[in-house]
Amino acid sequence: MLKIYTDQLFLTPENRRCVFPLLFDLCYTKNHRLLERYELMTQMEEAEVVIVPLDISEYFQKKQQKWLFDYLDKAIALHKKVWVYTAGDYGLTLNKAVYTFRLSGFNSKFDANTFILPSFIEDPYATIQNQFQPISKEALPKIGFVGHASNSWTKWIKEILVFLLHNYKRLTKVLFTDYQAFYPSSIKRYKYLSLLQKNNQIETDFIFRKQYRAGVKTAQDKQKTTQDFFKNIAANPYTFCLRGAGNYSVRFYETLAMGRIPFVIDTDFRLPLEGIVDWEAHCIRASDTNICEALIAFHQKTTAENFEKMQVNNRNLWLQLLNRESYFITLSTLFNEKI
């Protein structure tokens, strides 16, 4: 078992939404499989790993930076491995000798102690009440997408305003996040999807939304758009994935969970468990200069047998490593080996 310590005074009902994800499973939901892997100690000195209990931006928002840095300095002075969690689309980087767990950011700016968390999603097949089956290979690559993609002037203006507003809040210390350059994700999606649509060597199955989740308001409409989204992934062997506001894609993990093949545009992202997972065996990474060529070349060189096997492997990857419970089981093994 991995011996961990955290300040449990922060583990209140009010902090459920911003707690370190592992602590949520250990202390709120009492996940039995994880409790067999992690032992929560009462003293920092007894632990092998010290965990900051909440998303670190919470301590900045609540003007508790002194508590945070005193806590970190004590753990580091005791030569403990320290885990911190930074949530949201941008995240926040600390200049400390810690292991940082985050959803997004830029691989070229990360150190070796930065760990990417998968987007912890429910099994999509439960939503559409279906079971996984691989799709057979056909002559042309067939790629799907349902989502927010637009190239209108109003969308350009909105994206710029959102970017400027976020940076104003960041500079005025209303928000505490890393800086990120302007990236109009919905406009980029439209551009790349249009290139795929125009290529006669590719079959496309795209539904463009002018707003996020089609701007639905009612629970009934939300359920319908969710069904449409997952049915599209299930119906197509490839799904187009591109980052959103943050430099990561939830759709990427949803595609893996459904046993399909993510076709992802590389925007200098890092994926979870790099060095453990051979990501080249589970997805197609394309640059913004070879989008169509990358998909066509991959499809042509892949045998029918390997095409179906890759889908099976992707489903198993999500089940065995990338859902919430499995990820932290893998992490316990990894850190036990390091200690």
Phi, psi and chi 1 to 4 in degrees:
 res  aa     phi    psi   chi1   chi2   chi3   chi4
   1 MET       -  148.0  -66.3 -178.8   74.8      -
   2 LEU   -93.6  122.9 -170.0   62.8      -      -
   3 LYS   -85.7  121.4  -65.0  178.9  179.2  179.8
   4 ILE  -124.3  155.9   63.0  172.6      -      -
   5 TYR  -134.0  144.2  170.9   82.8      -      -
   6 THR  -149.1  162.4 -164.2      -      -      -
   7 ASP   -82.2  103.6 -170.9  -28.7      -      -
   8 GLN   -74.4   -7.5  -62.7 -170.8   49.5      -
   9 LEU   -63.8  -22.5  -67.7  176.3      -      -
  10 PHE   -85.4   -8.7  -74.5   92.4      -      -
  11 LEU   -87.3   66.3  -56.6 -178.7      -      -
  12 THR  -101.3  163.6   63.2      -      -      -
  13 PRO   -57.2  -34.4  -26.6   35.0      -      -
  14 GLU   -67.3  -23.6  -64.8   77.4   17.3      -
  15 ASN   -98.1    8.9  -74.1  -26.8      -      -
  16 ARG   -54.4  -38.6  -75.3  172.3   65.8   98.4
  17 ARG   -72.2  -20.1   64.6  174.0 -177.7   80.9
  18 CYS  -124.3   14.2   57.4      -      -      -
  19 VAL   -76.9  153.7   73.9      -      -      -
  20 PHE   -53.4  128.1 -167.2  106.5      -      -
  21 PRO   -52.8  -39.9  -27.7   35.5      -      -
  22 LEU   -62.0  -41.4  172.0   63.8      -      -
  23 LEU   -65.5  -30.8  -63.2  177.5      -      -
  24 PHE   -59.3  -44.1 -176.6   87.1      -      -
  25 ASP   -72.2  -35.3  -70.1  -36.2      -      -
  26 LEU   -78.5  -40.4  -64.5  178.3      -      -
  27 CYS  -106.7  -22.0  -58.0      -      -      -
  28 TYR  -103.3  -50.7  -70.6   87.0      -      -
  29 THR   -95.8  -10.4   63.4      -      -      -
  30 LYS    54.9   55.6  -53.6  -66.9 -175.4 -178.1
  31 ASN   -67.2  116.9 -177.5  -67.4      -      -
  32 HIS   -67.2  -38.4  -65.7  -63.7      -      -
  33 ARG   -66.4  -37.0  -69.9 -168.4   68.3 -161.1
  34 LEU   -75.8  -32.0  -70.2  173.8      -      -
  35 LEU   -67.3  -19.2  -74.4  167.0      -      -
  36 GLU   -79.5  -14.3  -67.5  173.4   -6.4      -
  37 ARG  -105.2  -27.0  -64.4  -76.4 -173.7  142.3
  38 TYR  -123.4  135.9  -64.6   89.9      -      -
  39 GLU  -115.7  120.7 -177.8  179.6    2.2      -
  40 LEU   -85.9  116.4 -161.3   57.0      -      -
  41 MET   -90.8  158.3  -47.5  -54.2  -69.3      -
  42 THR   -93.8  -14.5   57.9      -      -      -
  43 GLN  -126.7  138.4  -60.8  -65.2  -36.6      -
  44 MET   -58.5  -38.5 -174.7 -178.5  -71.2      -
  45 GLU   -62.2  -24.8  -69.6   78.0    4.1      -
  46 GLU   -83.3  -14.9  -60.1  170.7  -24.7      -
  47 ALA   -89.5  158.7      -      -      -      -
  48 GLU   -95.0  -32.0  -64.1  159.6  -36.8      -
  49 VAL  -127.8  133.4  171.5      -      -      -
  50 VAL  -109.6  129.1  172.6      -      -      -
  51 ILE  -113.0  129.3  -59.0  177.6      -      -
  52 VAL   -71.7  123.8  175.4      -      -      -
  53 PRO   -65.8  -32.0   16.4  -27.9      -      -
  54 LEU  -118.8  162.3  -53.8 -179.2      -      -
  55 ASP   -47.4  127.1  167.6   15.1      -      -
  56 ILE   -62.7  -25.7   54.5  175.2      -      -
  57 SER   -64.9  -23.4   68.3      -      -      -
  58 GLU   -61.6  -36.5  -69.8  -68.4  -46.9      -
  59 TYR   -70.7  -29.2  -61.6  101.0      -      -
  60 PHE   -76.1  -42.4  -71.1   84.8      -      -
  61 GLN   -61.5  -37.6  -65.4  -79.4    2.5      -
  62 LYS   -95.4   10.8  -63.2  172.4 -179.3  176.2
  63 LYS    56.6   43.2  -58.3 -172.8 -174.5  -55.2
  64 GLN  -114.6   31.4  -64.9  176.5  -34.3      -
  65 GLN   -60.8  -37.4  -64.3  100.2  -46.2      -
  66 LYS   -61.2  -44.5 -175.9  178.9 -174.2  -53.9
  67 TRP   -59.1  -46.1  179.2   92.2      -      -
  68 LEU   -59.0  -50.1  172.8   62.5      -      -
  69 PHE   -72.5  -31.5  -71.4  115.4      -      -
  70 ASP   -65.1  -41.6  -73.7  -11.4      -      -
  71 TYR   -63.0  -47.2 -177.1   85.5      -      -
  72 LEU   -63.1  -45.0  -67.1  174.1      -      -
  73 ASP   -63.8  -38.4  -70.5  -18.9      -      -
  74 LYS   -64.0  -46.5  179.5 -179.1  177.2 -179.1
  75 ALA   -63.9  -41.5      -      -      -      -
  76 ILE   -66.8  -39.3  -67.7  167.8      -      -
  77 ALA   -63.7  -28.4      -      -      -      -
  78 LEU   -85.7    3.9  -70.3  169.1      -      -
  79 HIS    62.7   38.3  -54.5  -70.5      -      -
  80 LYS   -92.5  151.7  -55.0  -60.9 -177.4 -177.5
  81 LYS   -78.6  129.0  -64.1 -175.1 -174.7  -59.3
  82 VAL  -114.2  127.3 -176.0      -      -      -
  83 TRP  -106.8  129.0  -67.8    0.8      -      -
  84 VAL  -124.5  151.0  -56.9      -      -      -
  85 TYR  -120.5  129.0  165.6   56.9      -      -
  86 THR  -124.9  119.7  176.0      -      -      -
  87 ALA   -94.7  177.8      -      -      -      -
  88 GLY    88.2  179.1      -      -      -      -
  89 ASP   -69.9  -26.9  -74.9  -24.7      -      -
  90 TYR  -109.4  -41.4  -60.3   92.1      -      -
  91 GLY    76.4  171.5      -      -      -      -
  92 LEU  -137.8  127.0  178.2   63.2      -      -
  93 THR   -97.4  132.2  -59.1      -      -      -
  94 LEU  -104.0  140.3  -64.9  178.5      -      -
  95 ASN   -88.3   67.8 -173.6   22.8      -      -
  96 LYS  -140.4  159.5  -71.7  -77.6 -174.6  179.6
  97 ALA   -81.2   75.5      -      -      -      -
  98 VAL  -131.7  165.5  -62.4      -      -      -
  99 TYR   -95.7  121.5  -68.2   84.6      -      -
 100 THR  -104.3  129.9  -58.2      -      -      -
 101 PHE  -111.0  124.1  -67.9   80.4      -      -
 102 ARG  -150.8  163.5   61.5 -165.1  -59.3  161.4
 103 LEU   -86.0  -33.3  -69.1  167.8      -      -
 104 SER  -145.7  178.5   71.4      -      -      -
 105 GLY   136.5 -165.0      -      -      -      -
 106 PHE  -121.3  123.6  -62.2   88.8      -      -
 107 ASN   -55.7  -38.6 -173.2   50.7      -      -
 108 SER   -66.7  -16.5   60.1      -      -      -
 109 LYS  -101.9   -5.6  -62.9 -179.1 -179.7  180.0
 110 PHE   -87.7  150.8  -69.9  156.4      -      -
 111 ASP   -95.6 -178.9   61.0   20.8      -      -
 112 ALA   -69.5  -15.7      -      -      -      -
 113 ASN   -97.1   16.5  -69.6  -18.6      -      -
 114 THR   -98.4  122.0  -60.7      -      -      -
 115 PHE  -111.8  130.3  -76.2   70.2      -      -
 116 ILE   -89.2  128.8  -65.7  -62.0      -      -
 117 LEU   -85.9  136.5  -67.5  166.8      -      -
 118 PRO   -65.7  160.1  -10.2   23.6      -      -
 119 SER   -73.3  118.4  -65.0      -      -      -
 120 PHE   -82.9  101.6  -65.1  125.8      -      -
 121 ILE  -112.8  160.9   58.8  171.7      -      -
 122 GLU   -79.0  160.9  -60.5  -64.0  -33.2      -
 123 ASP   -64.6  117.6 -169.8  -18.7      -      -
 124 PRO   -60.8  -28.2  -23.7   34.9      -      -
 125 TYR   -66.6  -23.1  -78.3  109.4      -      -
 126 ALA   -69.3  -30.7      -      -      -      -
 127 THR   -71.9  -43.1  -60.4      -      -      -
 128 ILE   -95.2    3.8   61.9  173.6      -      -
 129 GLN    51.2   57.2  -61.8 -179.5  -23.7      -
 130 ASN  -142.1  175.0 -153.4  -20.3      -      -
 131 GLN  -122.3  152.8  -67.2 -175.2  -28.3      -
 132 PHE   -68.8  134.8  164.7   69.2      -      -
 133 GLN  -143.5  132.7  -69.3  -69.5  -23.6      -
 134 PRO   -68.1  153.0   23.7  -31.3      -      -
 135 ILE   -97.1  136.7  -63.9  173.2      -      -
 136 SER   -72.5  152.1  -60.9      -      -      -
 137 LYS   -75.2  136.1 -176.8 -177.9  178.9 -176.4
 138 GLU  -114.2  176.9  -62.5 -178.4   -2.3      -
 139 ALA   -63.0  -42.9      -      -      -      -
 140 LEU  -105.7  145.7  -62.9 -178.7      -      -
 141 PRO   -67.5  134.8   24.0  -31.8      -      -
 142 LYS  -114.9  121.7 -175.5 -180.0  179.2 -175.9
 143 ILE  -125.2  138.4 -175.2  167.3      -      -
 144 GLY  -114.0  163.7      -      -      -      -
 145 PHE  -168.9  133.5  173.8   83.8      -      -
 146 VAL  -131.8  121.4  175.4      -      -      -
 147 GLY   167.2 -170.6      -      -      -      -
 148 HIS   -77.5  113.1 -170.7 -166.2      -      -
 149 ALA  -155.0  121.6      -      -      -      -
 150 SER  -154.8  152.4  173.7      -      -      -
 151 ASN  -126.1   23.0 -164.9   35.3      -      -
 152 SER   -76.6  158.1   67.9      -      -      -
 153 TRP   -63.8  -35.8  -79.3  107.2      -      -
 154 THR   -63.7  -35.2   55.3      -      -      -
 155 LYS   -68.4  -41.3 -178.4   55.9   62.3  178.0
 156 TRP   -56.5  -47.9  -88.0  101.8      -      -
 157 ILE   -62.5  -44.0  -66.7  168.3      -      -
 158 LYS   -62.6  -44.1 -177.3  177.8  179.2 -179.7
 159 GLU   -62.1  -41.7  -65.5 -104.6   10.3      -
 160 ILE   -65.7  -42.5  -68.7  169.4      -      -
 161 LEU   -64.4  -41.4  -70.6  175.3      -      -
 162 VAL   -62.3  -42.3  168.7      -      -      -
 163 PHE   -62.0  -46.5  170.3   75.9      -      -
 164 LEU   -65.6  -39.8  -67.5  174.0      -      -
 165 LEU   -64.5  -42.6  178.5   60.9      -      -
 166 HIS   -62.1  -44.0  177.2   87.5      -      -
 167 ASN   -70.4  -30.8  -81.6  -70.6      -      -
 168 TYR   -63.3  -44.9  172.7   76.7      -      -
 169 LYS   -65.8  -34.4  -70.2 -179.2  176.8 -179.6
 170 ARG   -68.7  -44.4 -176.8 -179.3   60.5   83.0
 171 LEU   -68.6  -31.8  -69.7  169.9      -      -
 172 THR   -92.0    9.4   56.1      -      -      -
 173 LYS    63.7   28.6  -54.6  -60.3 -177.6 -176.3
 174 VAL   -81.6  -37.4  175.3      -      -      -
 175 LEU  -118.2  151.1  -65.5  175.8      -      -
 176 PHE  -123.3   98.1  -65.1   87.4      -      -
 177 THR  -144.0  165.5   71.3      -      -      -
 178 ASP   -69.1  156.0  -69.0  -17.1      -      -
 179 TYR   -75.3  145.2  171.5   76.7      -      -
 180 GLN  -140.1  134.9 -177.2  174.2  -70.1      -
 181 ALA   -66.8  159.2      -      -      -      -
 182 PHE   -61.8  128.4  179.3   56.3      -      -
 183 TYR  -142.4  101.8 -169.7   89.7      -      -
 184 PRO   -78.7   85.3   29.6  -33.0      -      -
 185 SER   -63.7  -42.0   55.7      -      -      -
 186 SER   -66.9  -32.7   62.7      -      -      -
 187 ILE   -73.4  -41.5  -66.1  160.2      -      -
 188 LYS   -60.8  -42.9  -65.7  -84.5 -170.0  179.9
 189 ARG   -57.8  -47.1  -78.8 -167.4 -152.0  101.1
 190 TYR   -58.2  -43.5 -174.9   89.4      -      -
 191 LYS   -61.0  -49.8  172.1 -173.6  173.3 -177.5
 192 TYR   -70.4  -39.3  -60.0  146.3      -      -
 193 LEU   -64.8  -36.4  -68.3  166.4      -      -
 194 SER   -64.7  -37.7  -63.7      -      -      -
 195 LEU   -62.0  -43.1  -72.8  173.8      -      -
 196 LEU   -65.6  -40.7  -67.7  164.9      -      -
 197 GLN   -62.1  -36.2  -85.2 -171.9  -38.8      -
 198 LYS   -80.2  -11.0  -67.6  172.7 -176.4  175.8
 199 ASN   -87.0  122.2 -166.8  -63.6      -      -
 200 ASN   -77.7    0.0   59.5   14.3      -      -
 201 GLN   -99.4    7.6  -63.0 -178.1   69.2      -
 202 ILE  -131.3  135.3  -62.5  170.4      -      -
 203 GLU   -98.8  127.5 -175.3  178.6  -10.7      -
 204 THR  -116.6  150.1   58.5      -      -      -
 205 ASP  -137.4   79.3 -178.5   11.9      -      -
 206 PHE  -112.0  139.9  -63.4  159.6      -      -
 207 ILE  -123.6  112.5  -60.2  175.1      -      -
 208 PHE   -87.6  130.9  -68.0   82.6      -      -
 209 ARG  -109.1  136.0  -53.4  -68.9 -162.8 -163.6
 210 LYS   -80.0  -17.3  -67.0 -176.8  179.0  179.6
 211 GLN  -134.1  163.1  -60.5  179.2   61.3      -
 212 TYR   -61.3  130.0  175.8   69.7      -      -
 213 ARG    53.6   30.2  -66.0 -170.9   68.0   91.3
 214 ALA    62.9   14.7      -      -      -      -
 215 GLY    69.4   24.7      -      -      -      -
 216 VAL   -67.4  151.8  -62.2      -      -      -
 217 LYS  -117.4  -38.1  -57.0  -65.3 -176.3 -176.1
 218 THR   -92.2  158.3   68.1      -      -      -
 219 ALA   -63.1  -35.9      -      -      -      -
 220 GLN   -65.2  -45.0 -176.6  177.5    3.3      -
 221 ASP   -66.8  -37.8  -73.0  -18.1      -      -
 222 LYS   -62.0  -42.0 -176.6  177.5  179.4  179.7
 223 GLN   -62.8  -40.8 -177.4 -179.9   22.9      -
 224 LYS   -65.5  -45.8 -178.1 -177.5 -176.7  -55.3
 225 THR   -66.7  -32.9   57.8      -      -      -
 226 THR   -66.0  -42.9  -60.4      -      -      -
 227 GLN   -60.7  -45.1  -69.7  -86.1  -26.3      -
 228 ASP   -59.7  -41.7  -69.0  -16.8      -      -
 229 PHE   -61.4  -52.5  177.4   84.9      -      -
 230 PHE   -73.4  -32.5  -73.6  128.1      -      -
 231 LYS   -66.0  -33.2  -74.5  179.7  179.0  178.3
 232 ASN   -66.2  -43.0 -178.3  -89.4      -      -
 233 ILE   -63.0  -43.8  -64.1  176.4      -      -
 234 ALA   -63.1  -31.2      -      -      -      -
 235 ALA   -84.4  -11.8      -      -      -      -
 236 ASN  -126.0  134.6  -64.2  -75.2      -      -
 237 PRO   -66.9  -32.0   21.1  -31.8      -      -
 238 TYR  -112.4  144.7  -56.8  104.0      -      -
 239 THR  -129.1  132.9  -70.3      -      -      -
 240 PHE   -74.1  128.9  177.2   85.9      -      -
 241 CYS  -128.7  130.6  -57.1      -      -      -
 242 LEU  -143.3  145.5  179.1   68.2      -      -
 243 ARG   -52.2  160.1   58.1  162.5  -72.8 -174.0
 244 GLY  -109.4 -133.4      -      -      -      -
 245 ALA   -61.0  -42.1      -      -      -      -
 246 GLY   -92.9  162.5      -      -      -      -
 247 ASN   -84.9   62.7 -167.4   26.6      -      -
 248 TYR  -162.6  166.0   74.0  108.6      -      -
 249 SER  -132.1  116.9  166.9      -      -      -
 250 VAL   -64.5  -36.2  178.1      -      -      -
 251 ARG   -56.9  -32.6 -171.4 -168.0  -46.5  -94.2
 252 PHE   -57.0  -46.1  178.2   86.5      -      -
 253 TYR   -75.0  -32.6  -58.7  103.7      -      -
 254 GLU   -65.6  -36.7  -68.5  164.4  -29.4      -
 255 THR   -65.9  -45.1  -56.5      -      -      -
 256 LEU   -61.3  -43.5  -68.4  170.2      -      -
 257 ALA   -61.1  -29.2      -      -      -      -
 258 MET   -91.5    4.7  -61.1 -163.6   75.5      -
 259 GLY    70.7   33.5      -      -      -      -
 260 ARG  -115.8  178.1  -60.4  -62.4 -179.7 -113.9
 261 ILE  -107.4  113.8  -57.2  167.2      -      -
 262 PRO   -71.3  130.5  -13.9   28.6      -      -
 263 PHE  -106.1  103.8  178.3   74.6      -      -
 264 VAL  -118.6  136.7   58.1      -      -      -
 265 ILE   -84.5  124.8  -52.4  -55.8      -      -
 266 ASP   -75.9  115.0 -166.8  -17.5      -      -
 267 THR  -118.1   37.9   50.1      -      -      -
 268 ASP    65.8   40.6 -170.3   24.2      -      -
 269 PHE   -92.8  163.8   54.9   75.4      -      -
 270 ARG  -116.5  141.4 -179.4  177.3  -67.2 -176.0
 271 LEU  -102.5  160.6  -66.9  172.4      -      -
 272 PRO   -64.1  146.7  -19.8   31.3      -      -
 273 LEU    54.2   40.2  -56.4  174.8      -      -
 274 GLU   -58.9  135.8  -65.4  -95.7   14.0      -
 275 GLY    95.0  -22.2      -      -      -      -
 276 ILE  -102.6  -45.2  -64.3  173.7      -      -
 277 VAL   -94.6  130.7  176.0      -      -      -
 278 ASP   -84.4   89.2  176.3   11.9      -      -
 279 TRP   -65.8  -24.2  -78.5  107.8      -      -
 280 GLU   -65.6  -18.7  -58.3  -50.2  -49.3      -
 281 ALA   -89.3   -1.8      -      -      -      -
 282 HIS  -124.5  -11.2  -65.7  -79.7      -      -
 283 CYS  -152.9  169.4   66.4      -      -      -
 284 ILE  -110.6  122.3  -52.3  168.1      -      -
 285 ARG  -102.7  127.4  -63.0 -161.9 -146.8 -157.3
 286 ALA  -122.0  151.6      -      -      -      -
 287 SER   -89.8  170.4   72.4      -      -      -
 288 ASP   -75.6    0.8   58.2    3.7      -      -
 289 THR  -107.1   -7.7   59.6      -      -      -
 290 ASN  -137.2   40.4   74.2  -27.7      -      -
 291 ILE   -60.6  -58.4  -70.4  175.8      -      -
 292 CYS   -65.6  -42.5  -64.8      -      -      -
 293 GLU   -61.6  -39.4  -64.8   82.7   -3.3      -
 294 ALA   -65.2  -42.7      -      -      -      -
 295 LEU   -68.0  -45.5  179.5   59.6      -      -
 296 ILE   -63.8  -46.0  -66.6  166.3      -      -
 297 ALA   -62.5  -43.2      -      -      -      -
 298 PHE   -62.2  -46.5  177.7   88.2      -      -
 299 HIS   -64.1  -38.8 -169.4   74.3      -      -
 300 GLN   -69.1  -35.5  -70.6  177.8  -13.9      -
 301 LYS   -85.7  -12.1   74.4  178.4 -177.9 -178.2
 302 THR   -88.7  128.9  -57.3      -      -      -
 303 THR   -73.0  160.3   66.3      -      -      -
 304 ALA   -59.9  -38.0      -      -      -      -
 305 GLU   -66.4  -47.4  180.0 -177.1    1.2      -
 306 ASN   -68.1  -29.0  -72.4  -21.1      -      -
 307 PHE   -61.0  -47.3 -174.0   73.5      -      -
 308 GLU   -73.1  -36.9  -67.0 -168.9   30.6      -
 309 LYS   -62.9  -37.6 -174.9  178.3  179.0 -179.6
 310 MET   -62.7  -39.0 -173.1  173.9 -176.2      -
 311 GLN   -65.0  -42.5  -64.7  172.4   63.7      -
 312 VAL   -62.2  -43.6  173.0      -      -      -
 313 ASN   -64.3  -35.6  -70.6  -16.7      -      -
 314 ASN   -68.0  -41.6  -77.0   -2.8      -      -
 315 ARG   -61.4  -44.5  172.8   67.9  174.6  167.8
 316 ASN   -67.3  -35.1  -71.8  -23.4      -      -
 317 LEU   -59.1  -44.7  175.1   69.3      -      -
 318 TRP   -66.4  -43.1 -178.0   78.3      -      -
 319 LEU   -64.9  -37.4  -69.9  170.8      -      -
 320 GLN   -96.2  -20.1  -64.4  167.8   10.5      -
 321 LEU  -134.4  -28.5  -70.2  178.5      -      -
 322 LEU  -108.2  -11.0  -62.0 -179.1      -      -
 323 ASN   -77.6  166.3   67.1   72.5      -      -
 324 ARG   -55.1  -52.4 -170.6 -173.6 -171.6   96.8
 325 GLU   -63.8  -47.4 -179.6 -178.0   83.8      -
 326 SER   -64.6  -37.4  -61.0      -      -      -
 327 TYR   -60.5  -46.8  178.5   84.6      -      -
 328 PHE   -76.3  -23.5  -75.7  113.3      -      -
 329 ILE   -66.1  -45.6  -72.4  173.5      -      -
 330 THR   -61.1  -40.8  -57.2      -      -      -
 331 LEU   -63.5  -38.9 -159.4   67.6      -      -
 332 SER   -62.8  -40.2   70.6      -      -      -
 333 THR   -65.0  -43.7  -58.5      -      -      -
 334 LEU   -60.1  -46.3  178.4   63.5      -      -
 335 PHE   -78.4  -27.5  -86.9   83.1      -      -
 336 ASN   -63.2  -35.4  -92.1  -41.8      -      -
 337 GLU   -70.9  -29.6  -68.2  172.6   -6.9      -
 338 LYS   -78.8  -25.8  -74.3 -173.7  175.3 -174.6
 339 ILE   -87.4      -  -68.8  170.8      -      -
